[in-house]
Structure formats: structure tokens, C-alpha cells
Amino acid sequence: MIGILSFVGFTALVGIIAYFATRKTDENSSDGYFLGGRSLTAGVIAGSLLLTNLSTEQIVGLNGSAYKDGLSVMAWETLAAIAMVVTAAFLLPRYLKGGLTTVPQFLAKRFDVATKTITSGLFLTGYVVVLLPVILYSGSVAVSGMFDVPTLLGVSDSTALVICIWGIGIIGSIYAVFGGLKAVAVSDSINAIGLLAGGFLIPIFGLMAIGDGSVFGGLDILMSTEPERFDSTGNTGQEVPFSTIFTGMMLVQLFYWGTNQQIIQRALGAKNLAEGQKGLLLAAFFKILGPLILVLPGMIAYHYFEGGLASSDLAYPELVRAVLPKPLVGFFAAVLFGAILSSFNSVLNSSVTLFGIDIYQQHINKAASEKTIVKYGKIFGVILAFAAMFIAPLIANAGSLFGYLQEINGIYSIPIFTIIVVGYLTKRVPAIAAKIGIFSGSILYIISQFWLGPNMRESAVEAAKASGVTDPAALGLVEADAYPHYLHIMAILFVANMIIMLIIGYFKPRATPFELEYTKQVDIVPYKHIKVVGFAIIAIVVSIYIYFAK
């Protein structure tokens, strides 16, 4: 009952605050709806960025990975800080200089409208088929388990899951579709405070449970009994081998934090460049602390349950249930729901933005007023939300959601990132090169990961078994060595796509070199301490890796 009351009260409070914070926003203005009136401050941007990135596929999935592999999976969090520094220093000034509302708008200016439309279509396809359904499904599993919805409502597990999916989907749609980006960003900032507080409580109580009431005693026991798991350098066969940090891992991070509409839209709504940069740097600093919430609890769970859980994905929820005092379980369930809601409504709002500006206004009704753009953007958002709610129950057997998301996203993330990089670094590579780069990158990745790789791994394992190898760990290493890690494949295709585009640009260059014009929509005077703060953040990340390297 406490959990239900906390859930209802916290959600209602956030909704009321977000409503009053956005009352003065002109809903008939596409700028006010999609960008929060370009009025977001550093604190709101940082809070929104952090919570957008935190949801059940992160909290449950990454802690599950830490349960299996230990500290090496922290790369998904700590390296994000470096990517955010790069975004703040190099990408954001260019975005705001061009007065961009969406990342594909840059591609329209740099290449052509067709390139922009293709890119927006790829983003939208990835959102509705993969990201939104996964967020809904994983979030519903967590909420259903914490509130014991099947028992509470007297229904089956599958029915309870569907009820939670539609509940989260409807509430998230209300925030994103009818509130706009400012409502999403304000609610995210409030939820971020609760999530950070609740998130830090889990490792604290977990370490106290191990250390007989002492946090530092529990940490000493954890590090002394399993020192090999506190290794920042992953091995072959693990989720993040150390070599991938220097190849595809950084590309994924740069795409996610620097070009993914779902994320970068927060910074595009900054009141000026300095506020946007400060917001990104503040969020980068807190990402360094991310492993305390997203990795350490999984490692605690491995020690606490002696590695005996049936599934690594159970590590986080089982630890919460085991160590958190009962009165606090309800509060944590409420803030976790806020994280689920944040990821869903932020992706949905980004989808509405992409459709309204890059597709509806560009191709369907070029003479549409701002009021009409917002209206049809909202209609599309409702349709998208319903589609995701129908798809979500179908992915129950998708396996590891976190790994599934990272690998599937490579279909569109690397091709898009490639053409953006080439677009900024060159002036004469033509539009045809960008189109070829997008399609070649996507097709080659699909062939690699869903045909060539599986066939080679299967053949290698069968050959090993035929030669007498039966140990599961040994067979796992054979499988891992049979084909490059998907992060390496991403790096290979990134370089290959760049070479293809540069060759096309050499033989068939643009008639005139591209120049990015300053629209003067936003003040682009940079934050005066960006270099010092940026280098400090990078130094901290490198120091952490050196300290924990075995």
C-alpha cells in the first residue's frame, strides 16, 4: 500500500509541477513545443539528460551485466562522460550556430532534403520498432514485480504485463505529446533527484548487508573476496572486452550523446550555448558516478546471492527486495517509475519533433502554420505510442534487453554518425555519397550481425564440439573468437563508409563548398571554462581506468 501511495503521489506531484512550468509556453509555436521555447537552463538540461538515459533497460540490464562480468561493463557509463565533453565542445556550437531543431536538419543543409528524410525515417523506425517497445516492456516487468500486480489485481502475469505497458504508455504519452519538450525536461529534472537519491540507497544498504551494518566494511569484503571482478579491463568473451573501448564503444557513445535526437534535443533547447555546454558538462560529471547506481549493485548482488540467481537480469530487483527497508521500497518504486516514464516520453517527444518538422512540414504541407505542425505532430505521437504499446508484449522472449538494444541500434547509429562526421569535416562531399553511406552501412551491418556472424560462430562451436570440447566456458571463448565483437564491426564499417564517401567526393564533388551560416537564433558565446572542465572530466575517467586496471 505504501508503494502504491508513493507511486500515485509522486507521479501526480511531478505532473502538476510540469503543468504549471509550461503554462506560459505557446503550444501553437513549434519552437515552444519542440524546444521548450529555447529556454532550458544548465540544471534542467543536465537533469533531463541524466534521467533520459536511465530506465529499466539501463538499471536492470547493466546491473545484470555487472553481475556476470564485474566492473568492466562500467565503460557504458564512464566513457559517456568523454563523449559528452566532445559534444559540448565541438558539436553543440555547430548545432546552435545553424539554429537547428533536429539533427537531420543539419543533413538537409549539408547534403539535401532527401538525406534528411531518410535519416529521420531511420530514427523513427528504430524508435517505434526497438526502443519504445523495449522501454515499455522492461519498465512494465519492473513495475509489475515491485507492486506484485498479478496478485493485486488477481490476473495472470501476462495480463498484468499488458496492463502495466498500457498504463506507462498512456501516462508517458500525456507528458510527451501534450506537454512538449519543456514538460518532459521539467518532469525529468524532478524525477532525476528522486532517482539519484533512491539509486544511491541500493548500494549503501547492499554494502551494509554484506558488512554487518558498515558500508566501508562491506566494500572491503566485496573487494577482498572477489578482486578479479574489480577489473576495469574486460576480457574476450565478456560484454565489453578492453579493446572495444578504442573502437566501436567510443563511436556508440558519440552517436548517442552527440547526434541521437532523443538525447541532443535537450541541449538544442538551451537558452544559449553557454547554458547548453554547462548542462552537458554537469551531466558528464554525474555520469562518472553512474557505475555506483548501474554497476556496483550488480556486483553486490553477485556476492550477496553467491552467484546463484537463475538469471543475471534478476540481480537488481532481487537485491532491492532483499536489502532495502520495506518503507523505502515504495518510494524507490515510484522514482523508478519516473525513470521509465522519462525514457518513454523523451523518445516519443523526439519522434513527434522529427515527424512534425522533418516530414510533415517538409513533404506533406509545406505551407503549414506552426499551429498545424504541432497539431499533426501530436496526432503522429499518439499513433506511435499506440503502435509501441501493441508491439511491446511481443518482445518477451528477446533475451538480454541491454545487449539486444546496443547491437540492434547499430543498424542505424553508425551509418548516421558516419555521414554527420563526414558532413562536418568536409565541404565538398556530395549528397549522393551520404545516401550511399546510409544504405551501405545499414545493409552491411545487417549482413554481418544477422547472417555472417551467426553462421561463423555456429560453425566454430560445432567444430569445437566435434573435437571433444565440452566445457561451456571453453565453448564460449571459441564462439567469441570466431567472429569480431559487434563493437569492432561498427568501427570497421564506420571507416569503410567514410572511405566510400570520400572516394565519391573526390570523383564527384559538390559544385560549391558547404558553409554553415550563423542564424543568430541563439547566443553562441561559449562557456568560458569549457576547456578546463572538459579536460578535468577526461582526466578523471582515465584515472579511474588506470586505478582499477589489473
N, C-alpha and C positions, 0 to 999 in steps of 0.2 A: 504493500500500500504506500509506503514511503517513496519507493521508486516511482510509482505512478504519479503521485502528487508532485514530486520533484520534476518529473518529465513534463507534466502539464503546465506547472507554474513557470519553470524556466523557459520553456518554448513560448508561452504566452507573453512573458516579460520581454523577451528579445523581439518578438513580433511587434509589440506596442512601441518599443523604443525605435525600431527601424521605421515604423509608420510615421511617427512624429518627426524623425530625422529627415524624411523625404517628402514631407507635405509641401514644401516650397519648390520642389523640383517640378519643372514644367513637363508633364507627361506627353505633351504634344510635340516636344522637341526631341529629335533623335539624339542630339548631343546630351541633353539632360538625362534621357532614359538609358542610353547605352554607356555613357561615360560619367554618370553622376554629376553632370554639369562641369566636368573638368575641375572638380573642387576637392578631390581627395587629398588628405594630408599624409605625411610620412607615417604617422602612427596607424592610421586607418589602413593604408596600403600594406604595411608590414603585417598587421594582424590578419588582414584578409588573405594575404599571400600564404601565411603560415597555416591557417585553418583550411584554405582551399586544398592544400597539399596533404592534409591529414584527414583520412577517413578510414573505414574499417579495412579496406584492402591494403592500406599502409600499416595501420596499428596492429591488426591481427596478422596480416600476411608477412610483414617484415620481422615481427617478433617470432613468428613461426620459422622464418629463415634463420634467425639468430639461434633459435632452439636447436636447429640442425647443424649450422656451420660456425656459430660463435661470432666474434667481433668483426670478422672480415666483411660482413654484409653492411657495416656502417658506411661503406662507400656510397650507398644510395642517398645518404643524408649529408655526410661531411663534404663530399665533393660538390654537392649542390651549392654550398656557400661560395666556392670559387666561380661557378657558373653565374651566380647572381652578381658577383663583383664585375665580371666581364660584361654582363648585360647592362649594369648600371653605368659602366664607364664608356662602352662602345656602341651598344645597340640602342638604348633608350634615347640618347641625344639625337640620333638619326630619326627615330620614330617620331619624336615630338617636333623636330625641325620640319618634318613633312606634314605635320598636322594629321597624323594617321589615327583612324578609329579602329581599324583591324589590320593585322599583319598582311593579309592578302592585298590590301590597298597599295602597299609598297610595291608588290609584284606587278600591279597594274601600271604603276608609274614607271617602274624599271623595265618591264617587258611589255605586256599588253593585257587587255581585259580578259582575254581567253585564259591566260595563265592564272590570273586572279580567280576566275570562276572555277577552274579545275582544282586549284588549291583549296578554295572554300568548300567545294564538294567533297574533297578528301577528308578535311577536318570534320564535316558534318557526318559523313559516313562512319568514320571512326568513333565519333561521339555516340551515335544512335545505336550502332551495332555492337560496340565493345564497351566503351567507358561508362555510359549511363546505366546500362543493364547490370554491369559488374558492381557499380556503386550501390544500386538498389538491392541487388541480391545479397552482397556481403553485409550491407548495413542491416538488412532485414533478418539475416541469420543472427547477428549480434543482438538486436533488439528483442527478437523472439526468445532467444536464450536467456537474456538478463531478466526479462519480465515473465518468463515461463508462459508465454501467450497461449500455447495449446491447452494447458491446464486451466488458465484463467478464463478462456472462452469456451472450453470444452470442445475443441476442434482438433483435427489431425495436424501433424507437423507441417504437411504441405499446404493445408488450408491456412494455417497461421502465417506461413511464409508469404502467401499471396496477399493476405490482409495487411501485413506489415509493408510489403512492397508498394501497395496502392496507397497506404497511409503516408509513407515517406514521400512517394511521388507526388501526391496531391499537395501536401504542405510545401514541399520544395518548389513546386510549380507556382504556387501563390506568391512565394517570395520572389522568384526569379522573373516570372512572366509579367506580373502585375506591379512589382516594386522597382524593377530595373536594377542597374548595377549598384547604385548608391545604397538601396535597401539591402542588397546582398553583402556589400562591403561593410556596412554598419553592423549588421547581424553577425557577420564573420568575426569582426573585431571583439564583440561582446563574448561570443562563444569561445574565441581563442583564449581569453582569460580563464574561463572555466575549464577548458580542456587542458591547458598547461598546468593549472593547479591540480586537477584530478589526475593528469598523466604522471606528474612527478610523485604523487602519493603511492602509486603502484610499486615502483622500485623501492621506495622508502619502506613501506610495510613488508615488501618481499624480503629485503635485506634484514629487517628486524626479525622476521620469522626464522631466517637462517641463523642469525647471530644472537639468538636469545634476548631480543629486545634492543640490541645495539646495531645501528646502521653500519658503522665502520667495522664492527666485529663481523657482521655478515659479509661485508665486502672482502675482508681479509680471508675469510673462509672460502668464499667463492673463487678468489684469485689463486689461493694456495692449493686448493684441491683440483682445479682444472686450469692450470696456467696455459696449456696449449690452446684453449678456447679464447684467450685474450691475445690473439694474434691478428694484427691489422692486415696482414698479407694473406689472402686466400690462396688455397692450393687447387690443383687440377681436380676437377670433379665437383668442386664446390660451386655455389651460385655465382660468386664473384672472384674468380682467380685474379691474382695480383696484376698479371699482365693486361687484363682488360681495362684497368684503370687508365692506362695510357692510350687506349684505342677507342672502342665504342662507348665506354662509360662516359667519358667527357662529352662526346657528341650527343648522347642522350640527354645529359644534364643541360647542355647549352640549348638544345632544341626545346626542352621542357620549360626552362626558366627564361629563355630569351625569345622564343618565337611561337610557342604554343598559345593560341588565342585565349584559352581558358585561364592562363596564368598572367600573361603580359598585359591583358586588358586592365588589370588593376593599376599598373604603372602608367598605362596610357590615359587613365583618368586623373592623373596628378594635376594639381593646380599650377605647377611649374616644374621644370627639370630638377631643380634642387630638391624639392619635396619628393619627387619620384626616386631620385638617387638615394636620398636618406632612407626612404621606405625600404628599398631593396637591400641596402647595407644593413639596416637594422634586422630585417628578416634573415639575412645571411648569417649574422652573428648568432641568432637564435637557432639556425639550422645546425650550427656546430654542436649545440646542446641536444639536438634531436635524438641521437642514439640513447640518451638517458630514458627517453619515452618509447622509442621504437626498436631498440636493440637489447638494452640491459634487462628488461623484464623477461624476454625470451630466454636469456642466459640464466637468469634466476630460476625460471620455471624448469629448465633442464636439470639444475641441481636439486631443486625442491622435490620434483617428481622422479628423480633419479633416471631420467631419460625414458621413463616407462609409459608415456602417453601414447594412445593409439594413433594419433595424428599430430604433426607439428602445429597445425592450424588451431589446435585446442590449447596451445601453451598459454596464450594471453587470457582468454576468458576463464580458463581453469585457475590461473594464478589469481586473477581478480576475485573470483569466488572464494578462494582458499585463504587469502591473506587480508583482504580489505574488510574493515569492520562493517557490520550489516547496515548501520545507519548511513554510511558513506556510499554503499553500493548504489542506492537510488540516485544520489547526486551525480555519481560518475556515469550512470546510465543516461542521465539527462544531458550531460555535456558531450558524451559520445554520440548521442543522437544529433546534437548540434553539429558535430564534425561530419556526420553522414549527410545531414541536410546541406551543409556548406558545399561539399564537393558536388552534390547533385545539382543544387541551384546555380552554382557558379558555371558548371559545364552547360547547363540549359540556357543561362543568360548569354553565354558566349555564342551558343548556337543561334539564338534569336538575333544577336548582333550580326553574325555572319550572313544569315539569310536576309535580314531586313536591308542591310546596306550593300552587300556584295552580290546578292542575287535578285531580290525583288526590285530595288531601286535601279539596278544596273541593266536588268534584262526584261523585267515584266512591266514595270511602269516607271519610265524614266522621268515623267513629269509629276510623279507623286509628291505630295506635300509631306512635311515631316510628320504630321499627324497620321497620315495614311501609312507611312513607312512603319511607324510604331504599332499601329493597329494590326497590320498584316504580319509584322514580326511576332506579336503576341499570339496570333492565331496559329502561326507555324510552331511556336513554342509549345502550345497546348497539344498539337498533333504529335510533336516529337516526344513529349512527355508520355503520352498515352502509348506510343509505339514502344518506348523503353520499358514501360510497365508490363506490356504484354510479352516482351522478349525476355525480361529478367528471370522468370521462373524456369526458362528453358536451358539456362547455363548451370544448373545444379551439379552437373557432372563434368564441369570444365577442368577440374583438378586444382592445382595451386593457382589461386587467383592472381597473386602478386607476380609470379613468373609468367603467367599467361598474358597479363596486361603488358608487361615490359616487352615480351617477344612479339606479340601481335602489333603493338604500336609501331614497330619498326617498318611496317608496310608503308606507312605514310610519313613517319617522322624524319627519317634520313633523306628521302628524296626532297621533301620540302626544305629541310635545313640546308641541303646542298645548293639549291637554286637561290636561297636567300644569301648565303655566303658569297656565291659567285656574283650575285647581283650587286652586293656592296663592294666587293673587292675589284671588280672590273667595270669598265664603262662601255665596252663595245660588244660584249657577248649578246647575241640577238634572242628574240622571243622564242624562236623555233628550238633553240638549244635548251631553254627552260622546259618546254613541253616534252622534248625527248628525255631530258633528265628525270622528270617526274615519272613518266611511264616506264622508262628503263629501270629506274631504281626500284619501283614497286614490283614490277614483274620479276626481276632478277632475285629480289629478296623472297618473294613467294616461292619461286622455283627452288631456291636454296634451302629454305626452312621447312617447307612442307612436301618436298619431293626428294631432292638430292640428299639432304642431311639425314632424314629418317631412314632412307634406303641404305646409306653407307653405315649408319650406326647399327642397324639391324643385321647387316651382313657381317660386321665385325664381331658382334656379340655371338652370332651363330657359329662363326669360325672359332671363337674362343671356347665355346661350349664343346664343340666337336673335338678340340684338342685337349679336353679334360678339365678346363677351368670351371669351377662350380661356386666358388666363394662370391657372394653378392657384391662385396666391396671391390674385389678384383674385376668383376664384370662391369661394375660401374665405371672404373677407371678406363677399361677398354672402350666402353661406349663414349666416354668423354674425349678420349684421344682419337676417336675415329673420324671426327669432323670438327672444324673450328667452332669455338664458342660463338653464340649468336652476336655478342658484342664485337667480336673480331670481324664477323661477316659484315656488320654495319659499317665498320671502319673501312674495310676493303671496298665495299660498294660506294661509300662516300668519296673515296679517292678516285675510283673508276668513273663515277658520274661527273666529278669535277674535270677529269681529263677529257671526257667526251664533250662536255660543254665548251671547254677551252679550245679544243680542236675545231669545233663548229664555229666558234667565234673567230678563230684565226682565218679560216677559209671563207666565212660568210659573216663579216662583222656588221654591226649596226651602221647606218648611214651617218649618224651623228652620235658623239659620245653622250652618255647619260650624266645629267647633273641634278642633284637633289635640291630643290628650291626650298627656301625658308618661308613658310606660310604665315608666320608671326601670330599664329593662334595661341601659342604658349610661350612664356618666357623661357629661353633655353640657356640662361646663365647657370653653369654647373655648381654643384655643392663644393665649396672651397677646400674641404678636407677629403675629397673623394680618393685621392691617390694614397694619402697616409692611411686612412681607414681601410681601403681596399687591400693594400699590401699587408697590413696588420692581420686582417682576416685570413689571407692566404698563408701567412707565416704560421698562424695558429694551427691551421689544418695540416700543414706539412709537419709541424712539430708533433702533433698527435700521432700521425702515422709513424714517424721515426721512433717515438717513445714506445709504442705498442708493437713494433716490428720484432719478430722472433728470428 
